[in-house]
Amino acid sequence: MLDQIVRLCESGDYSEAMKAISSCIADGSANSEIYRLRGQIEFDREEHDKAVNSLIESLKLDDKNQSALILIGNIYALHKDDYETAMTYFTQVLELNSDNYVGLNNIAGIIAKHGDYQTAIPYFDKAMEVKPGYPNALYGSALCHLYIEDYREKSLST
């Protein structure tokens, strides 16, 4: 059923995906990833409180679901303006996988958003070390260097 739900999401048929997810939940076959997908759909629909609830259910079933941890961190960072809670989730991701470039980038982004560009840069650098050319990290790093007026030529990846 999970593969079918993923295909529905990939094709943009969120209504059918939500029906399939609801069916899985009703019959007791839902797993962490199904709740994470429900949270992703709710996030995309800007139903942030519902998304948080779905992601909490996902994490109850698998507290190591890195995608769920990142998504709930993003909700707290971007839509609830709760830096500390977001960092708690992103830090959990890095405890599970120190090479999770999305987690590294998101931590860097939150730190940069709060004006500590010098601290953010190593996180962006590590994300680009793990995933060379990762555009979000390249952009974030470039902005940080701009804000601290560090215009030295430096290339981490090619």
C-alpha positions in Angstrom: 0.0 0.0 0.0 2.9 2.4 0.8 4.1 2.2 -2.8 0.7 3.1 -4.1 0.4 6.0 -1.8 3.9 7.3 -2.9 2.8 7.0 -6.5 -0.4 8.9 -5.8 1.7 11.7 -4.1 4.2 11.8 -6.9 1.4 12.2 -9.4 -0.1 15.0 -7.3 -3.2 13.1 -6.5 -3.3 14.1 -2.8 -7.0 13.4 -2.3 -6.6 9.8 -3.4 -3.4 9.5 -1.4 -5.2 10.8 1.7 -8.1 8.3 1.2 -5.5 5.4 1.0 -3.7 6.7 4.1 -7.0 6.9 6.0 -7.8 3.4 4.9 -4.4 2.2 6.2 -4.9 3.9 9.5 -8.5 2.5 9.9 -7.4 -1.0 9.2 -4.4 -0.8 11.5 -1.8 -1.3 8.8 -0.3 2.3 9.0 3.4 2.6 9.7 5.7 5.5 10.4 6.2 6.4 6.8 2.4 6.5 6.1 1.9 9.0 8.9 4.9 10.9 7.6 3.4 11.1 4.1 0.1 12.3 5.7 2.1 15.0 7.5 3.8 16.0 4.2 0.5 16.3 2.4 -0.9 18.4 5.3 2.2 20.5 5.3 1.8 21.1 1.5 -1.8 22.1 2.1 -0.6 24.5 4.8 -2.4 22.6 7.6 0.6 22.9 9.9 -1.0 21.8 13.2 -2.5 18.7 11.5 0.9 18.0 10.0 2.6 18.2 13.4 0.1 15.8 14.8 0.7 13.3 11.9 4.4 13.6 12.3 4.3 13.0 16.0 2.3 9.8 15.2 5.0 8.9 12.7 7.7 9.4 15.3 5.8 7.4 17.9 6.1 4.4 15.5 9.7 5.1 14.5 11.6 7.8 16.4 14.4 7.4 13.9 12.4 8.5 10.9 14.8 11.2 9.6 12.3 12.6 7.1 9.7 13.1 9.7 12.2 14.8 12.1 13.3 17.2 9.3 9.7 18.0 8.3 8.5 18.7 11.8 11.7 20.8 12.4 10.8 22.8 9.3 7.3 23.4 10.5 8.6 24.8 13.8 11.3 26.8 12.1 9.3 28.3 9.3 5.7 28.4 10.5 5.7 28.5 14.2 8.9 30.7 14.6 10.1 28.3 17.3 13.8 28.1 16.9 14.6 25.9 19.9 12.0 23.2 19.0 13.2 23.1 15.4 16.8 22.8 16.5 15.8 19.9 18.8 14.4 17.9 15.8 17.3 18.8 13.5 19.8 17.8 16.1 18.1 14.5 16.5 18.6 13.9 12.8 22.3 14.6 13.0 22.6 12.3 16.0 21.2 9.5 13.8 23.2 10.5 10.8 25.9 13.1 11.0 26.0 13.1 7.2 22.4 14.0 6.6 23.0 17.0 4.3 19.4 18.2 4.6 19.6 18.3 8.3 23.0 20.1 8.2 21.6 22.6 5.8 18.5 23.2 7.8 20.5 23.8 11.0 22.7 26.2 9.1 19.6 28.0 7.8 18.1 28.5 11.2 21.4 29.7 12.6 21.9 32.1 9.7 18.3 33.3 10.0 19.1 34.4 13.6 22.2 36.4 12.3 25.0 34.1 13.4 26.5 33.7 10.0 30.0 32.6 11.2 28.4 29.6 13.0 26.2 28.7 10.1 29.0 28.5 7.5 30.6 25.3 8.8 27.2 23.6 8.6 26.7 24.7 5.1 30.2 23.6 4.2 29.6 20.1 5.7 26.4 19.8 3.8 28.3 20.6 0.6 31.0 18.1 1.5 28.4 15.4 1.9 26.4 16.4 -1.2 28.7 18.4 -3.5 26.8 21.1 -5.4 23.8 21.0 -3.1 22.1 24.2 -4.2 20.4 25.1 -0.9 23.7 24.9 0.9 25.6 26.8 -1.8 23.0 29.6 -1.7 23.0 29.7 2.1 26.8 29.7 2.3 27.0 32.5 -0.3 24.5 34.6 1.6 26.4 34.1 4.9 29.7 35.1 3.2 28.0 38.2 1.7 26.6 39.3 5.1 30.0 39.0 6.8 31.6 40.7 3.8 33.9 37.7 3.1 34.3 37.8 -0.6 37.3 35.4 -0.9 37.1 33.0 -3.8 36.4 29.5 -2.5 35.0 26.4 -4.2 34.0 23.4 -2.2 32.6 21.3 -5.0 32.8 20.8 -8.7 
